[in-house]
Amino acid sequence: MRKGAQHKGNAMIANKETLVPTTPHVEGDEDIGEIANIVGFHIRLAHGATYRHFTETFADLDLTQKQVSVLWLIGDHPDIAQTDLAQRMRMDRATTMAIVNRLEARDYLVRGKSKTDGRKQTLNLTDSGQEMLTVAKSAINEHEQWLKSRFTDKEVEQLIEMLTRIHE
């Protein structure tokens, strides 16, 4: 049996693991030598700090960043095809299906048949999913305020533009 898993009947159930993406800043750890000039290093540290704060903000909701994004996109685009969702999220089909399966199991969304293309499945939020999205958007606003408080409005705009250049 793999570590972090347990048997339930004939199925293998993965236990939740607590992940710590990075170690928080500690007084006296500023001298990191030449690595201080590596952009990727700072992006990793910024991602870790952002992820930690997101995780703390969303601890009571039991949702991941990707799950929130999926709920949000489905809420903004009722009847979105699962394949279109995957493209917009820049995720592969297997990852998208796993997230959709989890959210469907929690009664946050429902699958349906496309009216225009019988090969595609559409996705829509349930009432529970819409309620959770409303709560999640409130938590996102709290998280965004924490993040944006470090910058002026102009700097936020520039930061988004610069980060977009990296991931496009």
N, C-alpha and C positions, 0 to 999 in steps of 0.2 A: 504494500500500500504506500502511495506517495505521501511525503510529509505534508501535514496540513489538510489531510483528507480523512474521511471516515466513511464506513459502509452504512447504508441505510437500505435494508432489504438487499436487492441485487444492484442498486445504484451506488455510484461513488459520489459523495457529497463533499464539496470543497469547503473547508472552514474558512471564515473570514480571517485575514491577517491584517495586523496593524502595520501600515507602511509609514516610515518616516523618510520623506523624500530628500531632505538635507538636514544638517545640524544647524540650529540657529546660531547667529553671530555671538561670539564670546569675547569679552574684553581681552585685548592682548593678542588676538589672532590676525592683526592687520598686516604683519610682515609676511607676505606670501611670495615675495621675489618677483621674477619676470612674469609669472602667470597672471599678475595684476594687469598686464597689457593684453590679455587674451579675451576678445569679445565673447567667444563662446562660453568661457568660464563665467563671465558676469551674467550672461543669459541664463545659464544653468542655476546660478545662485538666485537670480530674480525669479525664475520659474519655481524653485524650491520654496522661496518665501511666499509667493503668491499661492502656490498649491497648499502650503501649510495653513494659511489664513482661510482659504476656501474650505478646506477640510474641517477646520474648527467652526466656521460659520454654518456649515451644512451638516454637522455631526448629528443633530436631532432629526434631520430629514431623511437620513440614510440614502442619499443620492450622490452619484459621482458627477464630475463636470460633464462628461459625455452624456449621461442620462438627462441632466438638466437641459443641455443643448438640444437633444433629441425631442424632449417635451416641448421646448420653446419653438423649434422649427415646425413641428406638427401643429402646434397651436396657431402659428402664423400662416401655415399652408395646409388647411384641412384637405383631406383626400390626397395628400402627397404620396407618391409611389415610394415604396421602400428603396428601390434602386436610386431614385432621385434624392432621397434623404442621404443615402450613402455618399453620393457624389458631392452634395453640398457640405457634408461633414468631413469630406476627404478621408473616408474610412473604407476598408474593404467590406465586401458583402457579409463575410462570416462575422466580423466584429459588429456590424450593424444589426445582423439578425440576432446575435446574442443579447445585445442591449434591448432590442425590441421585444424579444422573448421575456426578458426580466421585467420590463415595464408592463407588458401584457399580463404576466403572472400576478403583478401587483394591482391589476385592474386600473391602470392609468391610461391605457390605450387599447384600441380594437383594430383588428385587421378587417379589410373588406375587399371586394373585387372592384377593379377599375371599370367604370362605365364606358371608357373609350378603348381600353386595351385589356382583354381578358387574361393576358399573361401576367399582368401586374397586380400586386396587392396594394391597396391604399391603406393609409394609417390615419386614425382620428383619435382625439382625446376623449376619454370617458368623462363623466362629471367629476369623478375622483381625480382623474388626471388634470382636469382644468383647475380644480381646487389646489392640487399640489403645485401646479405651475404658478399659480398666484402667490402661494407661500414662497416658492423658490425664487420668484422674481423679486420679492421683498428681500430675501437673503442675498441675492445677487446685488441689489442696490446697496446694501450694507457693505458687501465685499468691495464693490466698485468705489464707494466713497472712501474706504480705507486705502485702496490702491491709488486713486486719483488725488488724494490729499497730499501726496508727495510732489505733485507737479502743478504748474499753472494750467489754465485751460488751453493755452497755446502749446505748451509742452505736451499735454495729453494728445492733442491733434497731431503733433510732430511724431510722437512716440508711436502712435497707431500707424502713421504713414511709413515710418522706418521699419517697424516690425512686419508690416504687410510686404515690404520689399523682400524680406527674408523668406517668407513662406509662400509667395506667389510663384 
